[in-house]
Each structure stands twice: as C-alpha cells, then as structure tokens.
Amino acid sequence: MARQKEYKRLANSAFKHAAEEESAQLMAQWKILGARYLELAKQSEKNDESTTIYDPIPWDRLRNN
C-alpha cells in the first residue's frame, strides 16, 4: 500500500505543476507524467496481491514530505 500511496502523491504533485504551468507544452508533459504515475499506482495495487520482486522506488531512501 505504501508504493501505491507514493505514486498517487507523485501524480498529484505532477498535476499540481500542470495546473500552475503557463506553457501548453510543459502543461501537457506534466499531465502525461501524472497519468503515468497513476498507472504505476494501479499496477502497484495489483502487485501487492502477488509476489513482486522488482520495486522501482528505493523506499529506504525516500524522504518524508
């Protein structure tokens, strides 16, 4: 569940950046990044139900925000 929460936090951050961006191109890129993080959150939820070995986020090095 921690991975899913972190991906959703990253997605929300990307969408916040998109909302504040003046450049249409950069806004679109922030939105795409946010959408990819949401996809990772969904995948993470599915992976929690199985035995997953690979984890792309180094959880031991995450800073608490």
HELIX and SHEET records of a PDB file:
HELIX    1   1 ALA A    2  GLU A   20  1                                  19    
HELIX    2   2 ALA A   24  ASP A   48  1                                  25    
HELIX    3   3 TRP A   59  ARG A   61  5                                   3    
END                                                                             
